[in-house]
Amino acid sequence: MLETGEPDSDEQLENITKEQDLLARAKDAAASGDPRKMLEYLYCSGILDGLTRQIASKWRSLSREEVGDILAEAVDILYGAIRDGKKVSNLVAYLWKTSDHKACDYYRARQNEKYLT
């Protein structure tokens, strides 16, 4: 077999399983009131990097700092939702949707700004 640098299906499955385990741990950490651990597990899963790239790609007019702020707000909202007992079955989807809504809010706020000359 030629070495292509692409992970084979066994490696991909292992990575998906590891990611799912880290996300489950993140959810458990939030439920138990440990935001630091939740963030650590989210970071280790690679989800935050992926969401940052997706939001930056979709909302190109937002700065890198704004995208970072948006994702931070989304993580805070996720933590609060889990702590409040809301049923969050898919952390990634929840973070994506929350980030996307926040990015829209940032974009609209920028459109409503009036510049003084």
Sequence and secondary structure as in RCSB ss.txt:
>XXXX:A:sequence
MLETGEPDSDEQLENITKEQDLLARAKDAAASGDPRKMLEYLYCSGILDGLTRQIASKWRSLSREEVGDILAEAV
DILYGAIRDGKKVSNLVAYLWKTSDHKACDYYRARQNEKYLT
>XXXX:A:secstr
    SS  HHHHHHHHHHHHHHHHHHHHHHHTT HHHHHHHHHHHTHHHHHHHHHHHH TTS HHHHHHHHHHHH
HHHHHHHHTT   S HHHHHHHHHHHHHHHHHHHHHH     
